[in-house]
Each structure stands twice: as C-alpha cells, then as structure tokens.
Amino acid sequence: MMRVSIRDDLAKSRAVRLKEPLPIEWRKRLVNTCLQAAAIAIIQHYTHARTAAHNQVHAHPRPSL
C-alpha cells in the first residue's frame, strides 16, 4: 500500500473543508478555545514577569560562610 504524501493529504482535507464549512457552533467553540489559550498564555507571561521583578526587589543576600 503506497503512502500518500502529506501535501496530498493537506490538499484533500483543504478541499473537504471548503466543500463543507464547519457548523457555526464548532467555529464558535474553536474561536473560544483559541482566545482562552491566548489569554492564559498572556496571563502566565505577565504573572511570571511580575514575580521575577518582585523576587529581584526582595532578593535575600546569601549568608557568607
């Protein structure tokens, strides 16, 4: 059995996608998922940056041994 190239698979799936567009419900869900993922990434980045700055301000001097 011959393996079809990835490009052919993509072309086929793209053709299928064009023929029958996603139901509106699915599209909404997909957009919401993307927005949520983006929001989480932004929040995580922001809180990490804040924590890093906070830790720098409150850096504890290491005891000299």
Secondary structure, DSSP 8 states (H G I E B T S, - for coil): -----HHHHHHHHHHHHHHS---HHHHHHHHHHHHHHHHHHHHHHHHHHHHHHHHHHT-------
